[in-house]
Amino acid sequence: MNFSRDEILRYSTIAVVAVAIVCPFISGNMYLLNLLSLLLIFIIFASAWNLLAYSGQGSLGHAAFFGIGAYASTLIAVQSGISPYVTIFIGAAVAAFVGVLIGLTCVRLKEWFLAMVTFGFAIIVQTLTVSILAPMTGGWDGIASPRLLSPNIPGYQLIEYYSILVITIASIIAIWWIMKSRIGLAFSAIRENELEARASGINPVRYRLLAFAMSAYLAGVAGAIEIHHIGYITPEIYNVDISFWPVTYVIFGGLGTLAGPIVGTIVLTFIWESLKMLGLTFARYVIVGVLLILVIIFLPKGLVDLPNRLQQWWERRKKHEPDPVPVTK
């Protein structure tokens, strides 16, 4: 039986959501539950980066917005006593505002020039956090962040997990709607050919700013959730590896696709944790790097294109099969 790409995506989505819902009941392991929560957070983060790339822009410093959302949510929650479930979205709005300011200054730059600007911006934000803003942020020592739920609440880990799952699903649905809407069509048009997009009446600057704001907002949501889940924040949240992980996840899974960040994050996290259980440390980076190179060479559209490639291979194989030899009596 042959399934269309849309059918495969639909059934795969249902399967992933079903597994995510029942997984905590299959295993009561708190380490696994924590890992799944972080996995969901980085799915949001990778999807946020992918949304920016969908509009033809690149970023090598998305940890800046990840961290700004986290710090803003933490400071607001500490000073006001408002629940983190509210401050998460306020902190994300702060990240989006900063994202718009960055976009206003460099939105006319080409992809990788913009990427280098965002990379430098992440370094600047980290420096400000440990110097001028140290009285508020605690410098390199960091500060405690209110947990999503108090550990005194029975079953708080499960409630946290399902809260994060709901926010993740809502974020993916929002991105899907954006990609399918006129906004998504404008993003795609700008990415493919900016001159033709202008000729069609699309304002590239306006839509790039919009993409930057949306992407920064979702990155801020992911950062705020992670820090309130962990309960502590330090300037290491701006580290280079935090910026590069979503890029790796998206390219591994499938750039510019809705499922790419999800598939890439799940598969690479599984590989990373498996290698960790085998006792590998620095070798993990080498193995992941080699896998990324192989995917880029043999699956340039990412792992999401693997079913299509396998189907094409199977169809070619059937065409070259010799005709069955007739049975003689």
PLY file of the C-alpha trace (Angstrom):
ply
format ascii 1.0
element vertex 329
property float x
property float y
property float z
element edge 328
property int vertex1
property int vertex2
end_header
0.00 0.00 0.00
1.37 3.40 -1.03
0.82 6.40 1.22
1.03 9.99 0.09
3.41 12.36 1.82
0.51 14.13 3.55
-0.84 10.81 4.84
2.57 9.79 6.15
2.90 13.16 7.90
-0.61 12.90 9.38
-0.18 9.38 10.73
3.33 10.12 12.00
2.05 13.20 13.85
-0.71 11.20 15.50
1.78 8.50 16.49
4.29 10.98 17.96
1.60 12.78 19.98
0.19 9.46 21.23
3.65 8.29 22.33
4.30 11.64 24.04
1.03 11.32 25.97
1.44 7.71 27.14
5.22 7.65 27.61
5.18 8.89 31.24
2.78 6.08 32.16
4.93 3.42 30.48
7.96 4.39 32.54
7.95 6.17 35.88
11.63 7.07 35.46
12.08 10.73 36.46
15.24 11.00 34.34
13.24 10.00 31.26
10.47 12.45 32.14
13.00 15.27 32.51
14.64 14.30 29.21
11.27 14.33 27.43
10.49 17.77 28.86
13.80 19.17 27.58
13.20 17.44 24.24
9.87 19.25 23.86
11.48 22.56 24.79
14.13 22.20 22.11
11.50 21.21 19.55
9.98 24.66 20.14
13.41 26.29 19.92
14.38 24.46 16.72
10.98 25.23 15.17
11.46 28.91 16.02
14.81 28.95 14.20
13.28 27.08 11.27
10.50 29.68 10.98
13.13 32.40 10.58
14.95 30.33 7.94
11.62 29.80 6.16
11.58 33.54 5.45
15.07 33.38 3.93
16.96 34.63 6.99
19.68 32.96 9.04
20.74 33.23 12.65
23.80 31.94 14.48
22.91 33.69 17.72
19.40 32.55 18.52
20.56 31.78 22.05
20.26 35.55 22.60
16.47 35.41 22.32
16.36 32.08 24.14
18.20 33.68 27.06
16.44 37.04 26.97
13.07 35.32 27.26
14.38 33.23 30.15
15.92 36.14 32.08
12.95 38.44 31.50
10.47 35.80 32.66
12.58 34.98 35.72
13.06 38.59 36.81
9.39 39.44 36.30
8.30 36.34 38.24
10.72 37.09 41.10
9.83 40.78 41.38
6.06 40.52 40.92
5.24 37.06 42.23
3.24 36.31 39.06
3.01 32.65 38.08
5.69 31.48 35.61
2.86 30.20 33.43
2.11 33.88 32.77
5.61 35.36 32.80
6.77 32.82 30.19
4.74 34.68 27.57
5.67 38.11 28.93
9.36 37.19 28.76
8.85 35.90 25.22
7.28 39.26 24.28
10.43 41.00 25.57
12.53 38.68 23.38
10.29 39.48 20.39
10.67 43.22 21.03
14.46 42.89 21.08
14.24 40.75 17.96
12.38 43.53 16.15
15.04 46.04 17.21
17.77 43.79 15.83
15.73 43.27 12.68
15.30 47.02 12.17
19.07 47.50 12.17
20.09 44.60 9.94
17.00 43.14 8.23
18.29 44.29 4.82
21.41 42.16 5.17
21.75 38.90 3.27
21.33 35.57 5.04
24.79 34.85 6.42
25.71 38.48 7.07
22.61 38.63 9.24
23.65 35.33 10.84
26.99 36.80 11.87
25.28 39.89 13.32
23.04 37.70 15.48
26.09 35.66 16.54
27.81 38.84 17.70
24.64 40.04 19.41
24.47 36.85 21.53
28.03 37.52 22.73
27.17 41.15 23.53
24.08 40.14 25.53
26.08 37.60 27.53
28.73 40.23 28.28
26.10 42.73 29.45
24.50 40.06 31.63
27.73 39.40 33.56
28.82 43.04 33.78
26.36 45.95 33.73
23.29 43.80 34.55
25.10 41.67 37.17
23.24 43.26 40.15
19.98 41.91 38.70
21.23 38.74 37.00
23.75 37.58 39.58
26.62 37.66 37.08
28.27 34.34 36.30
26.78 32.82 39.47
23.25 33.25 38.14
20.02 33.43 40.12
17.29 31.05 41.20
14.26 30.93 38.94
10.75 30.08 40.22
9.71 26.59 39.20
6.72 26.11 36.93
5.08 24.28 39.81
6.06 23.95 43.44
7.73 20.60 44.26
5.31 20.41 47.19
2.46 19.70 44.77
1.90 15.93 44.40
2.81 14.74 40.91
4.19 18.13 39.92
6.64 16.53 37.45
3.80 15.01 35.44
1.80 18.25 35.48
4.89 20.17 34.29
5.51 17.67 31.52
1.97 17.82 30.18
2.00 21.62 30.45
5.13 21.73 28.31
3.59 19.22 25.90
0.49 21.41 25.46
2.61 24.53 24.82
4.74 22.60 22.33
1.70 21.34 20.40
0.19 24.85 20.40
3.49 26.28 19.08
3.68 23.72 16.26
0.05 24.36 15.30
0.74 28.12 15.26
3.77 27.62 13.00
1.75 25.32 10.72
-0.95 27.98 10.43
1.64 30.67 9.66
3.26 28.54 6.94
-0.11 27.80 5.31
-1.38 31.39 5.54
-0.70 34.38 3.29
2.10 35.31 5.68
3.81 31.98 5.01
3.37 32.41 1.26
5.01 35.83 1.54
7.90 34.33 3.54
8.36 31.65 0.87
8.22 34.17 -1.96
10.86 36.37 -0.33
13.08 33.36 0.30
12.87 32.13 -3.29
13.16 35.44 -5.14
13.03 38.81 -3.43
12.75 40.81 -6.66
9.72 38.84 -7.84
8.20 39.14 -4.37
8.55 42.94 -4.56
6.98 42.92 -8.01
4.02 41.00 -6.55
3.41 43.76 -4.00
5.12 42.06 -1.04
7.18 44.28 1.27
10.24 42.14 2.17
11.33 44.37 5.05
7.94 44.21 6.77
7.63 40.44 6.45
11.23 39.80 7.52
10.64 41.88 10.63
7.49 39.87 11.27
9.42 36.60 10.87
12.12 37.87 13.22
9.53 38.84 15.86
7.69 35.50 15.64
10.89 33.48 15.74
12.32 35.48 18.67
9.01 35.13 20.54
8.97 31.33 20.23
12.65 31.14 21.13
11.87 33.23 24.22
9.03 30.88 25.16
11.39 27.89 24.89
14.09 29.57 26.99
11.66 30.68 29.69
10.10 27.20 29.95
13.50 25.54 30.25
14.70 27.83 33.03
11.47 27.59 35.02
11.65 23.82 34.57
15.25 23.67 35.84
14.84 26.33 38.54
18.10 28.19 37.98
19.56 30.47 35.31
23.15 31.49 34.49
24.71 33.39 31.55
25.74 30.03 30.08
22.30 30.06 28.48
23.86 32.35 25.84
26.67 29.91 25.00
27.53 29.19 21.37
26.36 25.57 21.55
22.84 26.73 22.49
22.74 28.71 19.24
24.10 25.87 17.12
21.87 23.05 18.38
18.66 24.30 16.69
20.58 24.76 13.42
21.83 21.18 13.67
18.39 19.80 14.53
16.71 21.59 11.62
19.30 20.68 8.98
19.33 17.07 10.19
15.54 16.81 10.13
14.67 18.95 7.13
15.14 22.68 6.57
12.00 24.65 5.78
9.58 21.85 6.70
7.18 21.68 9.62
8.26 18.16 10.64
11.99 18.75 10.14
12.76 20.36 13.53
10.65 17.74 15.32
12.26 14.75 13.60
15.77 16.19 13.88
15.42 17.00 17.58
13.98 13.58 18.46
16.51 11.54 16.45
19.59 13.52 17.47
18.55 13.60 21.13
18.08 9.83 21.07
21.52 9.37 19.45
23.16 11.83 21.86
21.73 10.19 24.98
22.53 6.68 23.69
26.16 7.68 23.13
26.21 9.21 26.59
25.03 5.92 28.11
27.90 4.19 26.30
30.32 6.45 28.19
31.35 8.60 25.24
32.07 12.28 25.88
33.89 14.29 23.22
33.49 11.43 20.75
29.77 12.25 20.72
30.47 15.52 18.94
32.56 13.73 16.30
29.86 11.12 15.67
27.07 13.69 15.45
29.24 15.79 13.11
29.86 12.81 10.82
26.14 11.96 10.80
25.28 15.56 9.91
27.75 15.50 7.00
26.28 12.22 5.71
22.73 13.60 5.90
23.74 16.77 4.03
25.41 14.70 1.28
22.90 11.88 0.86
19.68 13.48 2.21
20.00 17.21 1.45
16.30 17.68 2.30
16.79 16.02 5.69
15.43 12.90 7.33
11.85 13.89 6.49
12.68 13.09 2.86
13.83 9.55 3.73
10.40 7.86 3.16
10.15 9.53 -0.24
13.67 8.44 -1.18
12.96 4.88 -0.07
9.73 4.82 -2.08
11.58 6.05 -5.19
14.26 3.41 -4.67
11.62 0.69 -4.30
9.81 1.80 -7.47
13.09 1.78 -9.43
13.87 -1.66 -8.08
10.48 -3.01 -9.15
10.95 -1.62 -12.67
14.24 -3.47 -13.04
12.92 -6.78 -11.73
13.06 -9.53 -14.38
9.77 -10.91 -15.60
8.75 -14.09 -13.75
9.74 -17.27 -15.55
6.62 -19.10 -16.80
6.02 -22.45 -15.20
5.99 -25.34 -17.71
4.10 -28.48 -17.10
0 1
1 2
2 3
3 4
4 5
5 6
6 7
7 8
8 9
9 10
10 11
11 12
12 13
13 14
14 15
15 16
16 17
17 18
18 19
19 20
20 21
21 22
22 23
23 24
24 25
25 26
26 27
27 28
28 29
29 30
30 31
31 32
32 33
33 34
34 35
35 36
36 37
37 38
38 39
39 40
40 41
41 42
42 43
43 44
44 45
45 46
46 47
47 48
48 49
49 50
50 51
51 52
52 53
53 54
54 55
55 56
56 57
57 58
58 59
59 60
60 61
61 62
62 63
63 64
64 65
65 66
66 67
67 68
68 69
69 70
70 71
71 72
72 73
73 74
74 75
75 76
76 77
77 78
78 79
79 80
80 81
81 82
82 83
83 84
84 85
85 86
86 87
87 88
88 89
89 90
90 91
91 92
92 93
93 94
94 95
95 96
96 97
97 98
98 99
99 100
100 101
101 102
102 103
103 104
104 105
105 106
106 107
107 108
108 109
109 110
110 111
111 112
112 113
113 114
114 115
115 116
116 117
117 118
118 119
119 120
120 121
121 122
122 123
123 124
124 125
125 126
126 127
127 128
128 129
129 130
130 131
131 132
132 133
133 134
134 135
135 136
136 137
137 138
138 139
139 140
140 141
141 142
142 143
143 144
144 145
145 146
146 147
147 148
148 149
149 150
150 151
151 152
152 153
153 154
154 155
155 156
156 157
157 158
158 159
159 160
160 161
161 162
162 163
163 164
164 165
165 166
166 167
167 168
168 169
169 170
170 171
171 172
172 173
173 174
174 175
175 176
176 177
177 178
178 179
179 180
180 181
181 182
182 183
183 184
184 185
185 186
186 187
187 188
188 189
189 190
190 191
191 192
192 193
193 194
194 195
195 196
196 197
197 198
198 199
199 200
200 201
201 202
202 203
203 204
204 205
205 206
206 207
207 208
208 209
209 210
210 211
211 212
212 213
213 214
214 215
215 216
216 217
217 218
218 219
219 220
220 221
221 222
222 223
223 224
224 225
225 226
226 227
227 228
228 229
229 230
230 231
231 232
232 233
233 234
234 235
235 236
236 237
237 238
238 239
239 240
240 241
241 242
242 243
243 244
244 245
245 246
246 247
247 248
248 249
249 250
250 251
251 252
252 253
253 254
254 255
255 256
256 257
257 258
258 259
259 260
260 261
261 262
262 263
263 264
264 265
265 266
266 267
267 268
268 269
269 270
270 271
271 272
272 273
273 274
274 275
275 276
276 277
277 278
278 279
279 280
280 281
281 282
282 283
283 284
284 285
285 286
286 287
287 288
288 289
289 290
290 291
291 292
292 293
293 294
294 295
295 296
296 297
297 298
298 299
299 300
300 301
301 302
302 303
303 304
304 305
305 306
306 307
307 308
308 309
309 310
310 311
311 312
312 313
313 314
314 315
315 316
316 317
317 318
318 319
319 320
320 321
321 322
322 323
323 324
324 325
325 326
326 327
327 328
